[in-house]
Amino acid sequence: MSQEPKTMKAWQLQAFGLENLKLVITDVPQPGPHEVLVKVGAVSLNFRDKAIVDGFYEPEMIPKPLIPVSDAAGTIVKIGDQVTRFKVGDRVTSHLYSRWIDGEPAHNEPDYCFGAPLPGGLAEYMIMHEQSAVAAPDSLSDEQAATLPIAALTAWYSLVSYGNLKAGETVVIQGTGGVSIFGIQIAHALGARVIATTSSDIKGMQARAFGADEIINYSKTPDWAAEVLKLTGGKGADQLLEVVGGDGLNDSILATKVAGRISVIGFLAGQTTNLNLMQLLFRQTNIQGIAVGSRTAFEQMNKAFDQYKIKPVIDMVYPFEKAKDAFKHLTKGAFGKIVIKVA
Ligand SMILES: NC(=O)c1ccc[n+]([C@@H]2O[C@H](COP(=O)([O-])OP(=O)(O)OC[C@H]3O[C@@H](n4cnc5c(N)ncnc54)[C@H](OP(=O)(O)O)[C@@H]3O)[C@@H](O)[C@H]2O)c1
């Protein structure tokens, strides 16, 4: 007999704006035949969660009320009668593109994302389809595992699944946020030379501790692309993880070698860009849009994290009741990940 209560505490976004995120009591959802009920241990915040709460992330596809936050880790407490992949007691994480298992993504992956439009993890319990749950690494706590689904997987998919990163290559990682710190750790573990850009000398020093070999302060050195060229003997980096977007993409092309790779994952400086096409043609750059990654890539990444003993970098863990403070912290900027402990 299942022991879960009938009701649970959950944060609900009732209208756009952080002031409309309300702590409520609601029914514990029940798993369908192929679903599992997860007692959430922790969630981590991504830029996407904040953009959803603030109403500028595809606002027309956000249902209300919504339990937000896509990245969660916890323990399965109940399973549907046809579940075969997991059993009660297994620890799992969510997987953002919950139906993307392997190969190329389908046209409608965004329709099946946790934290909008599907209910997210900022609640005591959440439902996952058995195919969309991923076994959490034994070596990581729930707080650590909750940081993996978007930030770590996006960095991994960009650099390794798409980028086929090899030891000895040079990678530029922009910034020291959630995705970028994972990018630095992964690239370093695989033997690449890492050039990290940041607006803060202090964060730059911290980034060195996680594997950055060279730091460029992009506030003090706005022409950071020229600096990358200097550091690479005029050649440019093999790969670049683009979190900034906007017109800065032109600098990224300059900072990357001829026929190099840019994984465009972010849009911090703007969702559109004025691209210098002549420069792009002359440098023959491969520019690839990346949206997280497949479940297979996620599982490969978890093995690599165990193998290389990569531990997620967590800036702060907030208690469940202080979830709004966690969102405010993200707005201010974090070094690595912001986590909310649920159970
Ligand atoms: N495509 C995907 O699947 C996917 C997945 C995850 C995230 N994203 C996107 O990727 C971006 C970053 O996400 P995140 O979660 O890592 O954000 P985050 O934790 O808020 O980190 C943002 C960091 O970016 C850096 N930054 C800002 N402006 C910069 C600039 N002009 N040059 C270099 N660095 C700059 C800052 O680092 P410093 O403080 O060191 O300057 C800042 O801390 C967001 O746009 C997010 O939506 C996309």
The ligand as an SDF file (V2000), in Angstrom:
LIG
                    3D

 48 52  0  0  0  0  0  0  0  0999 V2000
   19.6710   25.8220  -25.6980 N   0  0  0  0  0  0  0  0  0  0  0  0
   19.5270   25.2150  -24.5420 C   0  0  0  0  0  0  0  0  0  0  0  0
   19.1900   24.0290  -24.4740 O   0  0  0  0  0  0  0  0  0  0  0  0
   19.8330   25.9430  -23.3000 C   0  0  0  0  0  0  0  0  0  0  0  0
   20.0240   25.2730  -22.0910 C   0  0  0  0  0  0  0  0  0  0  0  0
   20.3970   25.9990  -20.9830 C   0  0  0  0  0  0  0  0  0  0  0  0
   20.5380   27.3700  -21.0690 C   0  0  0  0  0  0  0  0  0  0  0  0
   20.3180   28.0030  -22.2460 N   0  0  0  0  0  0  0  0  0  0  0  0
   20.4960   29.4440  -22.3720 C   0  0  0  0  0  0  0  0  0  0  0  0
   21.8700   29.7230  -22.1430 O   0  0  0  0  0  0  0  0  0  0  0  0
   22.0150   30.9940  -21.5270 C   0  0  0  0  0  0  0  0  0  0  0  0
   22.8010   30.8230  -20.2420 C   0  0  0  0  0  0  0  0  0  0  0  0
   22.0540   30.0100  -19.3530 O   0  0  0  0  0  0  0  0  0  0  0  0
   22.5590   29.7590  -17.8810 P   0  0  0  0  0  0  0  0  0  0  0  0
   21.5300   28.9270  -17.2200 O   0  0  0  0  0  0  0  0  0  0  0  0
   23.9640   29.2950  -17.8680 O   0  0  0  0  0  0  0  0  0  0  0  0
   22.4860   31.2510  -17.3120 O   0  0  0  0  0  0  0  0  0  0  0  0
   23.0370   31.8540  -15.9780 P   0  0  0  0  0  0  0  0  0  0  0  0
   23.3680   30.7850  -14.9930 O   0  0  0  0  0  0  0  0  0  0  0  0
   22.1170   32.9440  -15.5860 O   0  0  0  0  0  0  0  0  0  0  0  0
   24.4490   32.4790  -16.4080 O   0  0  0  0  0  0  0  0  0  0  0  0
   24.5560   33.5940  -17.2070 C   0  0  0  0  0  0  0  0  0  0  0  0
   26.0410   34.0270  -17.2750 C   0  0  0  0  0  0  0  0  0  0  0  0
   26.3240   34.4310  -18.5920 O   0  0  0  0  0  0  0  0  0  0  0  0
   27.4070   35.3060  -18.5640 C   0  0  0  0  0  0  0  0  0  0  0  0
   27.2290   36.4100  -19.5050 N   0  0  0  0  0  0  0  0  0  0  0  0
   26.2350   37.3140  -19.5810 C   0  0  0  0  0  0  0  0  0  0  0  0
   26.4770   38.1820  -20.5740 N   0  0  0  0  0  0  0  0  0  0  0  0
   27.6620   37.7910  -21.1260 C   0  0  0  0  0  0  0  0  0  0  0  0
   28.4690   38.2950  -22.1690 C   0  0  0  0  0  0  0  0  0  0  0  0
   28.1170   39.3720  -22.8680 N   0  0  0  0  0  0  0  0  0  0  0  0
   29.6180   37.6200  -22.4630 N   0  0  0  0  0  0  0  0  0  0  0  0
   29.9700   36.5280  -21.7820 C   0  0  0  0  0  0  0  0  0  0  0  0
   29.2540   36.0220  -20.7660 N   0  0  0  0  0  0  0  0  0  0  0  0
   28.1240   36.6620  -20.4480 C   0  0  0  0  0  0  0  0  0  0  0  0
   27.5540   35.8350  -17.1520 C   0  0  0  0  0  0  0  0  0  0  0  0
   28.7940   35.3340  -16.6590 O   0  0  0  0  0  0  0  0  0  0  0  0
   29.7980   36.2780  -15.8430 P   0  0  0  0  0  0  0  0  0  0  0  0
   29.0440   36.6600  -14.5970 O   0  0  0  0  0  0  0  0  0  0  0  0
   30.9570   35.3910  -15.5810 O   0  0  0  0  0  0  0  0  0  0  0  0
   30.1330   37.4520  -16.7040 O   0  0  0  0  0  0  0  0  0  0  0  0
   26.3570   35.2270  -16.4340 C   0  0  0  0  0  0  0  0  0  0  0  0
   26.6560   34.8440  -15.1220 O   0  0  0  0  0  0  0  0  0  0  0  0
   20.5910   31.5140  -21.3630 C   0  0  0  0  0  0  0  0  0  0  0  0
   20.2630   32.3210  -22.4770 O   0  0  0  0  0  0  0  0  0  0  0  0
   19.7390   30.2650  -21.3720 C   0  0  0  0  0  0  0  0  0  0  0  0
   18.4120   30.4850  -21.7780 O   0  0  0  0  0  0  0  0  0  0  0  0
   19.9610   27.3120  -23.3450 C   0  0  0  0  0  0  0  0  0  0  0  0
  1  2  1  0
  2  3  2  0
  2  4  1  0
  4  5  1  0
  4 48  2  0
  5  6  2  0
  6  7  1  0
  7  8  2  0
  8  9  1  0
  8 48  1  0
  9 10  1  0
  9 46  1  0
 10 11  1  0
 11 12  1  0
 11 44  1  0
 12 13  1  0
 13 14  1  0
 14 15  2  0
 14 16  1  0
 14 17  1  0
 17 18  1  0
 18 19  2  0
 18 20  1  0
 18 21  1  0
 21 22  1  0
 22 23  1  0
 23 24  1  0
 23 42  1  0
 24 25  1  0
 25 26  1  0
 25 36  1  0
 26 27  1  0
 26 35  1  0
 27 28  2  0
 28 29  1  0
 29 30  1  0
 29 35  2  0
 30 31  1  0
 30 32  2  0
 32 33  1  0
 33 34  2  0
 34 35  1  0
 36 37  1  0
 36 42  1  0
 37 38  1  0
 38 39  2  0
 38 40  1  0
 38 41  1  0
 42 43  1  0
 44 45  1  0
 44 46  1  0
 46 47  1  0
M  CHG  2   8   1  16  -1
M  END
$$$$
